[in-house]
Amino acid sequence: MAKTLRCSFCGKSEHEVDRLVANSHGKSFICNECILACLRIVFEGTKGVRYQELVSNIQRLQHEDELNVINKDLFRLEAERENLLHDMASL
């Protein structure tokens, strides 16, 4: 009988989760639930240091063209963050 695969993070079996992803050696696994938890941690933190860096850069810019580029990037990053959080919530 084949050994039951388990998530290396939470310990849930392959039968308790929707999907297990193996590392390149096939010895460690992470389940879809732990992946979502990791993504939440990463993307909820994007308003921290990176966001503050962008805000500081915007305040230092002298030329309107540069400011427009940064504002577009900031808007895009925030939209991507919101989309990912929405997608994660619907899973």
N, C-alpha and C positions, 0 to 999 in steps of 0.2 A: 504494500500500500504506500502511495506517495506521501511524503511529509507535507503537512499543512504549512503554507507560507504565512509569515506574520510581518506586520509593519515593525520596523526596527525602532520606531519612535514611540508609538502608543501600544504596541503589542497586539492589536486586533488581527484576527485571522483573515485570510483571503475571502472567507465566507461572510464576514461581518462588514466588509467595505465594498464599494463599487469597483475599485481598481487599485492594484499595487504596481508600483514602478520600481524596477530593479536597478541597482547600480551597474556599472560596466562589467563587474565580475559576477553578477547574479547572486551575491551573497547577502546583500543588505537591500531592504525594501522600504518604501515610504508609501503610505496610502493616500488616496485622494483627500481625505479629511485633514490629514497632517499637512499636505501641500497647501490646502486652503488656509490653514492656520498660519503657516509660514508667510504666505502672500499677504495676509492681513497685517502681520507684524511689519513686513517690509514696506507696504504701501501706506499704512496708517502713519508711518514715520516720515513720509516724504514732505510733510509740512514743517519738519524740523530744520536741520542744518541746510539741506539743499535749498529749501524754500527761502530761508533767511539769507543765504548767499545771493540768490537771485534778487531779492528785495534790496539788499545792499548794493548790488551792481547797478540796479535801476536808479537808485538815488545818486550814484556817482557819475552816471553818464551825462555828458555835456551836449551831445548831438542828438537831435530829434530822430534821425534815421536809426541810430543805434538803439535808442529807447523803444522804437516801434518793433525792432527785431526781438528784443528781450521780452517785451509785452506779449508778442505773439507766442514766443516759446513758453512763457509762464502760463498763458491761457491754455496752450496745447497740453502742457504737463498736468495742469489741474483737471482738464477734461479727460485725459487718459486715466488719471487717478480715480476720478468719479466713475468712469465706465468700468474700470476693473473692480472697484468696490461693489458696484451694482451687479456685475457678472458673478462675483463671488457670492453675493447674498442670494442669488437665484439658483445656485447649485445645491 
